[in-house]
Amino acid sequence: MSLPRINKEVFQALLEKTGKSPRRVYQMIQKKREEYDYTISRETAANLLAAQMKIDISKVQFKQDFKNRSKKW
């Protein structure tokens, strides 16, 4: 089973908000997963991190949800 990918738009927003390197942002996402004892995916951890940094991901999340629903039909 592969882990869900981190949404590119969310990752880009994290890069811009933090001003950190991609490697450092991945480490921050990993740390967030550790906080939840690895019970959340990388994608969820990135979304949580973005929410905590007051990054509005609602449009990104809506597009992702729509895309996932379209696959089921």
SULUR-V607773 format. One record per residue. RES is the residue in three letters. PSI is psi as a letter, one per 30 degrees, with the letter a starting at -180 (999 if undefined). BURIAL is # if it has 24 or more other C-alpha atoms within 12 Angstrom, else .. D_LAST is the distance of its C-alpha to the last C-alpha in Angstrom with 1 decimal. Layout:
# SULUR-V607773
res=RES psi=PSI burial=BURIAL d_last=D_LAST
res=RES psi=PSI burial=BURIAL d_last=D_LAST
This chain:
# SULUR-V607773
res=MET psi=k burial=. d_last=22.8
res=SER psi=l burial=. d_last=22.8
res=LEU psi=k burial=. d_last=22.9
res=PRO psi=k burial=. d_last=20.4
res=ARG psi=l burial=. d_last=21.9
res=ILE psi=k burial=# d_last=23.6
res=ASN psi=k burial=# d_last=22.0
res=LYS psi=e burial=. d_last=24.4
res=GLU psi=e burial=# d_last=24.9
res=VAL psi=e burial=# d_last=25.8
res=PHE psi=e burial=# d_last=28.1
res=GLN psi=e burial=# d_last=29.7
res=ALA psi=e burial=# d_last=30.3
res=LEU psi=e burial=# d_last=31.9
res=LEU psi=e burial=# d_last=34.1
res=GLU psi=e burial=. d_last=35.2
res=LYS psi=e burial=. d_last=35.9
res=THR psi=f burial=. d_last=37.8
res=GLY psi=g burial=. d_last=39.5
res=LYS psi=l burial=. d_last=39.4
res=SER psi=l burial=. d_last=38.6
res=PRO psi=e burial=. d_last=35.2
res=ARG psi=e burial=. d_last=36.8
res=ARG psi=e burial=. d_last=38.1
res=VAL psi=e burial=# d_last=34.7
res=TYR psi=e burial=# d_last=33.2
res=GLN psi=e burial=. d_last=36.1
res=MET psi=e burial=# d_last=35.5
res=ILE psi=e burial=# d_last=31.8
res=GLN psi=e burial=# d_last=33.2
res=LYS psi=e burial=. d_last=35.8
res=LYS psi=e burial=# d_last=33.2
res=ARG psi=e burial=. d_last=31.5
res=GLU psi=e burial=. d_last=35.0
res=GLU psi=f burial=. d_last=35.6
res=TYR psi=g burial=. d_last=32.7
res=ASP psi=h burial=. d_last=34.0
res=TYR psi=g burial=. d_last=31.1
res=THR psi=f burial=. d_last=28.7
res=ILE psi=l burial=. d_last=26.5
res=SER psi=l burial=# d_last=24.7
res=ARG psi=e burial=# d_last=26.0
res=GLU psi=e burial=# d_last=23.2
res=THR psi=e burial=# d_last=24.0
res=ALA psi=e burial=# d_last=27.7
res=ALA psi=e burial=# d_last=27.4
res=ASN psi=e burial=# d_last=25.6
res=LEU psi=e burial=# d_last=28.4
res=LEU psi=e burial=# d_last=31.0
res=ALA psi=e burial=# d_last=29.8
res=ALA psi=e burial=. d_last=29.8
res=GLN psi=f burial=. d_last=33.3
res=MET psi=g burial=. d_last=34.4
res=LYS psi=h burial=. d_last=33.2
res=ILE psi=k burial=# d_last=30.7
res=ASP psi=j burial=. d_last=28.1
res=ILE psi=g burial=# d_last=24.7
res=SER psi=e burial=. d_last=22.7
res=LYS psi=e burial=. d_last=21.5
res=VAL psi=e burial=. d_last=20.6
res=GLN psi=e burial=# d_last=18.8
res=PHE psi=e burial=. d_last=16.9
res=LYS psi=e burial=. d_last=15.8
res=GLN psi=e burial=. d_last=14.9
res=ASP psi=e burial=. d_last=12.9
res=PHE psi=e burial=. d_last=11.0
res=LYS psi=e burial=. d_last=10.4
res=ASN psi=e burial=. d_last=9.3
res=ARG psi=e burial=. d_last=6.8
res=SER psi=e burial=. d_last=5.4
res=LYS psi=e burial=. d_last=5.5
res=LYS psi=f burial=. d_last=3.8
res=TRP psi=999 burial=. d_last=0.0
